[in-house]
Amino acid sequence: MIDWLPRLTSPTPTALALAEKFWPGPLTMVLPRQSLVPDIVTAGQDTVAVRMSAHTLFSEVAQGFGKPLAAPSANRFGRISPTTAAHVLAELDGRIPFILDGGPCTHGIESTIVHVSEVGLRILREGPITRDDLRAFAQILKDPIAVAAPGGLKSHYAPRTPLVLEKLPTPRADKTGLLAFSSPREGFSKTAILSPKSDLREAAASLYGAMRQLDEAGLDLIVAEEIPETGIGVAIMERLRKAAAR
């Protein structure tokens, strides 16, 4: 399916190198679109976001269809992303005809989105492919660019229960839950731990499931512990900040 890349986009040499290295995998590239891509896919923009999934079941679906697929995320707008079929059912039951259950998501958080240009890379959404991974291919640009990307709003990935971020979490009410990095703290009604081993990859895989667990516990407040912003920790903190924004 990687043969479709030049048919859908105008890939730069850097984009081709990124595809060779990270596809199939959790990297989405924003590239100039070809006329083959319909306006409804790009909301009228002159770029399109493309990715090649590594999931076995989805790959079978794409191979069987024989063409690229355009699809939204399997969650309600702004809500916590699903990482299991049960999460999708809880969000979209009655709104979709069926669900293909391929097991829990490997990475837990959404793909890295990068805008690829002749002068470098702009990271539009942090993800499993980290800045350090990308620096080996091109300069990481810091100046902003007006390209819409999933998860780009200030508030996103949010539970219905109010969530706050703290370096040293402290309970604020009788019904306060804790989203902890690696160990529990006293005084919280309910605790969800992302990684008992303090492993950032494990924490990323656990993030949305833990947030849902606390969101469904009838709490008044969720206090999320800040985690180290190294590697994929940058992507986790990006999601937590958006979940806390109101």
C-alpha positions as a Markdown table, in Angstrom:
| # | Residue | x | y | z |
|---|---|---|---|---|
| 1 | Met | 0.0 | 0.0 | 0.0 |
| 2 | Ile | 3.0 | 2.3 | 0.3 |
| 3 | Asp | 2.9 | 2.5 | -3.5 |
| 4 | Trp | -0.1 | 4.8 | -3.0 |
| 5 | Leu | 2.0 | 7.5 | -1.3 |
| 6 | Pro | 3.0 | 9.3 | -4.6 |
| 7 | Arg | -0.5 | 8.9 | -6.0 |
| 8 | Leu | -2.1 | 10.7 | -3.0 |
| 9 | Thr | 0.7 | 13.2 | -2.2 |
| 10 | Ser | 3.8 | 14.9 | -3.5 |
| 11 | Pro | 6.3 | 13.3 | -1.1 |
| 12 | Thr | 9.7 | 14.9 | -0.5 |
| 13 | Pro | 12.8 | 12.7 | -0.2 |
| 14 | Thr | 12.5 | 13.1 | 3.6 |
| 15 | Ala | 8.9 | 11.9 | 3.5 |
| 16 | Leu | 10.0 | 8.8 | 1.5 |
| 17 | Ala | 12.8 | 8.1 | 4.0 |
| 18 | Leu | 10.4 | 8.5 | 6.9 |
| 19 | Ala | 7.9 | 6.1 | 5.3 |
| 20 | Glu | 10.7 | 3.6 | 4.6 |
| 21 | Lys | 11.8 | 3.7 | 8.3 |
| 22 | Phe | 8.5 | 4.0 | 10.2 |
| 23 | Trp | 5.8 | 2.5 | 8.0 |
| 24 | Pro | 3.8 | 0.6 | 8.8 |
| 25 | Gly | 3.6 | 2.3 | 12.2 |
| 26 | Pro | 2.4 | 5.2 | 14.3 |
| 27 | Leu | 3.6 | 8.1 | 12.1 |
| 28 | Thr | 1.2 | 10.4 | 10.2 |
| 29 | Met | 2.7 | 12.7 | 7.6 |
| 30 | Val | 1.0 | 15.9 | 6.3 |
| 31 | Leu | 2.0 | 16.4 | 2.7 |
| 32 | Pro | 0.8 | 18.3 | -0.4 |
| 33 | Arg | -2.2 | 16.5 | -1.8 |
| 34 | Gln | -2.7 | 15.2 | -5.3 |
| 35 | Ser | -5.9 | 15.9 | -7.3 |
| 36 | Leu | -6.9 | 12.3 | -6.7 |
| 37 | Val | -7.7 | 13.1 | -3.0 |
| 38 | Pro | -11.3 | 14.5 | -2.7 |
| 39 | Asp | -12.0 | 17.8 | -0.9 |
| 40 | Ile | -14.2 | 16.0 | 1.7 |
| 41 | Val | -11.1 | 14.2 | 2.9 |
| 42 | Thr | -9.1 | 17.4 | 3.4 |
| 43 | Ala | -11.8 | 19.9 | 4.3 |
| 44 | Gly | -10.6 | 21.9 | 1.3 |
| 45 | Gln | -7.0 | 22.2 | 2.4 |
| 46 | Asp | -4.1 | 21.7 | 0.0 |
| 47 | Thr | -2.5 | 19.0 | 2.2 |
| 48 | Val | -3.6 | 15.6 | 3.4 |
| 49 | Ala | -2.5 | 13.5 | 6.4 |
| 50 | Val | -1.5 | 9.9 | 5.5 |
| 51 | Arg | -0.5 | 6.9 | 7.5 |
| 52 | Met | 0.1 | 3.2 | 7.1 |
| 53 | Ser | -1.1 | 1.1 | 10.0 |
| 54 | Ala | 0.9 | -1.8 | 11.4 |
| 55 | His | -2.1 | -3.5 | 12.9 |
| 56 | Thr | -2.6 | -6.9 | 11.4 |
| 57 | Leu | -6.4 | -6.8 | 11.3 |
| 58 | Phe | -6.6 | -3.3 | 9.8 |
| 59 | Ser | -4.0 | -4.2 | 7.3 |
| 60 | Glu | -6.1 | -7.1 | 6.2 |
| 61 | Val | -9.1 | -4.8 | 5.8 |
| 62 | Ala | -7.1 | -2.3 | 3.7 |
| 63 | Gln | -5.5 | -5.0 | 1.6 |
| 64 | Gly | -9.0 | -6.5 | 1.0 |
| 65 | Phe | -10.4 | -3.1 | 0.0 |
| 66 | Gly | -7.4 | -2.4 | -2.2 |
| 67 | Lys | -7.5 | 1.3 | -1.9 |
| 68 | Pro | -6.7 | 4.0 | 0.7 |
| 69 | Leu | -9.3 | 4.6 | 3.4 |
| 70 | Ala | -10.4 | 7.9 | 4.9 |
| 71 | Ala | -11.9 | 7.5 | 8.4 |
| 72 | Pro | -12.4 | 9.5 | 11.6 |
| 73 | Ser | -11.4 | 8.4 | 15.1 |
| 74 | Ala | -13.6 | 5.9 | 16.9 |
| 75 | Asn | -14.7 | 8.3 | 19.7 |
| 76 | Arg | -17.0 | 11.3 | 20.2 |
| 77 | Phe | -15.4 | 14.7 | 19.5 |
| 78 | Gly | -13.1 | 15.9 | 22.2 |
| 79 | Arg | -13.5 | 12.8 | 24.4 |
| 80 | Ile | -11.0 | 10.2 | 25.6 |
| 81 | Ser | -9.6 | 8.1 | 22.8 |
| 82 | Pro | -10.6 | 4.4 | 22.8 |
| 83 | Thr | -7.9 | 1.8 | 23.1 |
| 84 | Thr | -10.2 | -1.3 | 23.2 |
| 85 | Ala | -13.3 | -2.4 | 21.3 |
| 86 | Ala | -15.2 | -2.1 | 24.6 |
| 87 | His | -14.3 | 1.6 | 24.7 |
| 88 | Val | -15.6 | 2.1 | 21.1 |
| 89 | Leu | -18.8 | 0.4 | 22.0 |
| 90 | Ala | -19.3 | 2.6 | 25.1 |
| 91 | Glu | -18.8 | 5.7 | 23.0 |
| 92 | Leu | -20.6 | 4.8 | 19.7 |
| 93 | Asp | -23.1 | 2.0 | 20.5 |
| 94 | Gly | -26.1 | 2.6 | 18.2 |
| 95 | Arg | -24.2 | 5.0 | 16.0 |
| 96 | Ile | -22.2 | 2.5 | 14.0 |
| 97 | Pro | -23.2 | -0.9 | 12.5 |
| 98 | Phe | -20.4 | -3.1 | 13.9 |
| 99 | Ile | -16.9 | -3.2 | 15.5 |
| 100 | Leu | -13.9 | -5.3 | 14.4 |
| 101 | Asp | -12.1 | -6.3 | 17.7 |
| 102 | Gly | -8.4 | -6.5 | 17.0 |
| 103 | Gly | -7.5 | -6.4 | 20.7 |
| 104 | Pro | -6.1 | -3.5 | 22.8 |
| 105 | Cys | -4.0 | -0.8 | 21.0 |
| 106 | Thr | -0.3 | -1.4 | 21.1 |
| 107 | His | 0.9 | 2.1 | 21.7 |
| 108 | Gly | -2.1 | 3.5 | 23.6 |
| 109 | Ile | -1.8 | 7.0 | 22.3 |
| 110 | Glu | -2.4 | 8.4 | 18.8 |
| 111 | Ser | 0.2 | 8.5 | 16.1 |
| 112 | Thr | 2.8 | 11.3 | 15.8 |
| 113 | Ile | 1.7 | 13.8 | 13.2 |
| 114 | Val | 4.5 | 15.6 | 11.4 |
| 115 | His | 4.2 | 18.2 | 8.6 |
| 116 | Val | 7.0 | 17.4 | 6.1 |
| 117 | Ser | 8.5 | 20.2 | 4.0 |
| 118 | Glu | 11.6 | 20.9 | 2.0 |
| 119 | Val | 13.1 | 22.8 | 4.9 |
| 120 | Gly | 12.4 | 20.4 | 7.8 |
| 121 | Leu | 9.7 | 18.8 | 10.0 |
| 122 | Arg | 7.0 | 20.4 | 12.2 |
| 123 | Ile | 5.6 | 18.2 | 14.8 |
| 124 | Leu | 1.8 | 18.9 | 14.9 |
| 125 | Arg | 1.0 | 16.2 | 17.5 |
| 126 | Glu | 3.5 | 14.3 | 19.7 |
| 127 | Gly | 3.3 | 10.5 | 19.7 |
| 128 | Pro | 5.1 | 7.2 | 19.8 |
| 129 | Ile | 7.6 | 8.3 | 17.2 |
| 130 | Thr | 9.5 | 10.8 | 19.3 |
| 131 | Arg | 11.4 | 14.0 | 18.5 |
| 132 | Asp | 14.7 | 12.1 | 18.9 |
| 133 | Asp | 13.5 | 9.6 | 16.3 |
| 134 | Leu | 12.7 | 12.3 | 13.8 |
| 135 | Arg | 15.8 | 14.4 | 14.3 |
| 136 | Ala | 17.8 | 11.7 | 12.5 |
| 137 | Phe | 16.0 | 12.6 | 9.3 |
| 138 | Ala | 15.6 | 16.4 | 9.2 |
| 139 | Gln | 15.7 | 19.6 | 11.3 |
| 140 | Ile | 12.7 | 20.0 | 13.7 |
| 141 | Leu | 11.2 | 23.4 | 13.0 |
| 142 | Lys | 9.6 | 25.4 | 15.9 |
| 143 | Asp | 7.8 | 28.2 | 14.0 |
| 144 | Pro | 4.0 | 27.6 | 13.9 |
| 145 | Ile | 2.2 | 26.7 | 10.7 |
| 146 | Ala | -1.5 | 26.9 | 9.9 |
| 147 | Val | -2.2 | 23.3 | 9.3 |
| 148 | Ala | -5.2 | 21.7 | 11.0 |
| 149 | Ala | -4.4 | 18.4 | 12.7 |
| 150 | Pro | -6.4 | 15.9 | 14.9 |
| 151 | Gly | -6.1 | 16.8 | 18.5 |
| 152 | Gly | -5.0 | 20.3 | 17.7 |
| 153 | Leu | -7.6 | 22.0 | 19.9 |
| 154 | Lys | -6.6 | 23.3 | 23.4 |
| 155 | Ser | -9.1 | 21.0 | 25.1 |
| 156 | His | -9.1 | 17.4 | 23.8 |
| 157 | Tyr | -8.9 | 13.8 | 25.0 |
| 158 | Ala | -10.9 | 15.0 | 28.0 |
| 159 | Pro | -12.9 | 13.0 | 30.6 |
| 160 | Arg | -16.3 | 14.3 | 31.7 |
| 161 | Thr | -14.9 | 14.5 | 35.3 |
| 162 | Pro | -12.8 | 17.7 | 35.8 |
| 163 | Leu | -9.0 | 16.9 | 35.7 |
| 164 | Val | -6.1 | 18.9 | 37.0 |
| 165 | Leu | -2.4 | 18.3 | 36.7 |
| 166 | Glu | 0.0 | 18.4 | 39.7 |
| 167 | Lys | 3.7 | 17.5 | 40.3 |
| 168 | Leu | 2.9 | 16.4 | 43.8 |
| 169 | Pro | -0.8 | 15.3 | 43.8 |
| 170 | Thr | -2.9 | 16.2 | 46.8 |
| 171 | Pro | -6.6 | 15.3 | 47.3 |
| 172 | Arg | -9.0 | 18.3 | 47.1 |
| 173 | Ala | -12.4 | 16.7 | 47.9 |
| 174 | Asp | -13.9 | 13.6 | 49.4 |
| 175 | Lys | -14.3 | 12.0 | 46.0 |
| 176 | Thr | -11.0 | 12.7 | 44.4 |
| 177 | Gly | -9.3 | 10.2 | 42.1 |
| 178 | Leu | -5.5 | 9.9 | 41.3 |
| 179 | Leu | -4.0 | 9.2 | 37.9 |
| 180 | Ala | -0.6 | 8.2 | 39.1 |
| 181 | Phe | 2.6 | 7.6 | 37.1 |
| 182 | Ser | 4.1 | 4.7 | 39.1 |
| 183 | Ser | 2.9 | 4.6 | 42.8 |
| 184 | Pro | -0.2 | 5.4 | 44.8 |
| 185 | Arg | -0.6 | 8.2 | 47.3 |
| 186 | Glu | -2.7 | 8.5 | 50.4 |
| 187 | Gly | -6.0 | 10.3 | 50.7 |
| 188 | Phe | -7.5 | 9.5 | 47.3 |
| 189 | Ser | -10.8 | 7.7 | 46.8 |
| 190 | Lys | -9.6 | 5.8 | 43.8 |
| 191 | Thr | -6.2 | 5.4 | 42.1 |
| 192 | Ala | -5.2 | 4.3 | 38.6 |
| 193 | Ile | -1.5 | 3.7 | 38.1 |
| 194 | Leu | 0.0 | 4.0 | 34.6 |
| 195 | Ser | 3.2 | 2.0 | 35.1 |
| 196 | Pro | 4.3 | 0.4 | 38.3 |
| 197 | Lys | 7.8 | 0.0 | 36.6 |
| 198 | Ser | 8.0 | 3.7 | 35.8 |
| 199 | Asp | 8.1 | 2.8 | 32.1 |
| 200 | Leu | 7.0 | 5.6 | 29.8 |
| 201 | Arg | 6.0 | 3.3 | 27.0 |
| 202 | Glu | 3.8 | 1.3 | 29.4 |
| 203 | Ala | 2.4 | 4.5 | 30.8 |
| 204 | Ala | 1.4 | 5.6 | 27.3 |
| 205 | Ala | -0.3 | 2.3 | 26.6 |
| 206 | Ser | -2.2 | 2.6 | 29.9 |
| 207 | Leu | -3.2 | 6.3 | 29.7 |
| 208 | Tyr | -6.6 | 6.3 | 28.1 |
| 209 | Gly | -7.8 | 3.2 | 29.8 |
| 210 | Ala | -6.8 | 4.6 | 33.2 |
| 211 | Met | -8.5 | 7.9 | 32.5 |
| 212 | Arg | -11.7 | 6.1 | 31.5 |
| 213 | Gln | -11.6 | 4.0 | 34.7 |
| 214 | Leu | -11.4 | 7.1 | 36.8 |
| 215 | Asp | -14.0 | 9.0 | 34.7 |
| 216 | Glu | -16.5 | 6.2 | 35.3 |
| 217 | Ala | -15.9 | 6.0 | 39.1 |
| 218 | Gly | -18.4 | 8.8 | 40.1 |
| 219 | Leu | -15.6 | 11.2 | 41.2 |
| 220 | Asp | -15.8 | 14.9 | 41.6 |
| 221 | Leu | -12.2 | 15.5 | 40.5 |
| 222 | Ile | -9.3 | 13.6 | 39.0 |
| 223 | Val | -5.8 | 14.7 | 39.9 |
| 224 | Ala | -3.2 | 13.6 | 37.3 |
| 225 | Glu | 0.5 | 13.3 | 38.3 |
| 226 | Glu | 2.9 | 15.0 | 36.0 |
| 227 | Ile | 5.4 | 12.6 | 34.4 |
| 228 | Pro | 9.0 | 13.1 | 33.1 |
| 229 | Glu | 8.9 | 14.9 | 29.7 |
| 230 | Thr | 11.5 | 12.7 | 28.0 |
| 231 | Gly | 10.9 | 10.5 | 25.0 |
| 232 | Ile | 7.2 | 9.5 | 24.7 |
| 233 | Gly | 6.6 | 11.3 | 28.0 |
| 234 | Val | 6.3 | 14.5 | 26.0 |
| 235 | Ala | 3.3 | 13.0 | 24.1 |
| 236 | Ile | 1.7 | 11.8 | 27.4 |
| 237 | Met | 2.0 | 15.2 | 28.9 |
| 238 | Glu | 0.6 | 16.8 | 25.8 |
| 239 | Arg | -2.5 | 14.6 | 26.2 |
| 240 | Leu | -2.8 | 15.4 | 29.9 |
| 241 | Arg | -2.6 | 19.1 | 29.4 |
| 242 | Lys | -5.4 | 19.0 | 26.8 |
| 243 | Ala | -7.5 | 16.8 | 29.1 |
| 244 | Ala | -7.0 | 19.4 | 31.9 |
| 245 | Ala | -7.9 | 22.4 | 29.7 |
| 246 | Arg | -11.4 | 23.7 | 30.1 |
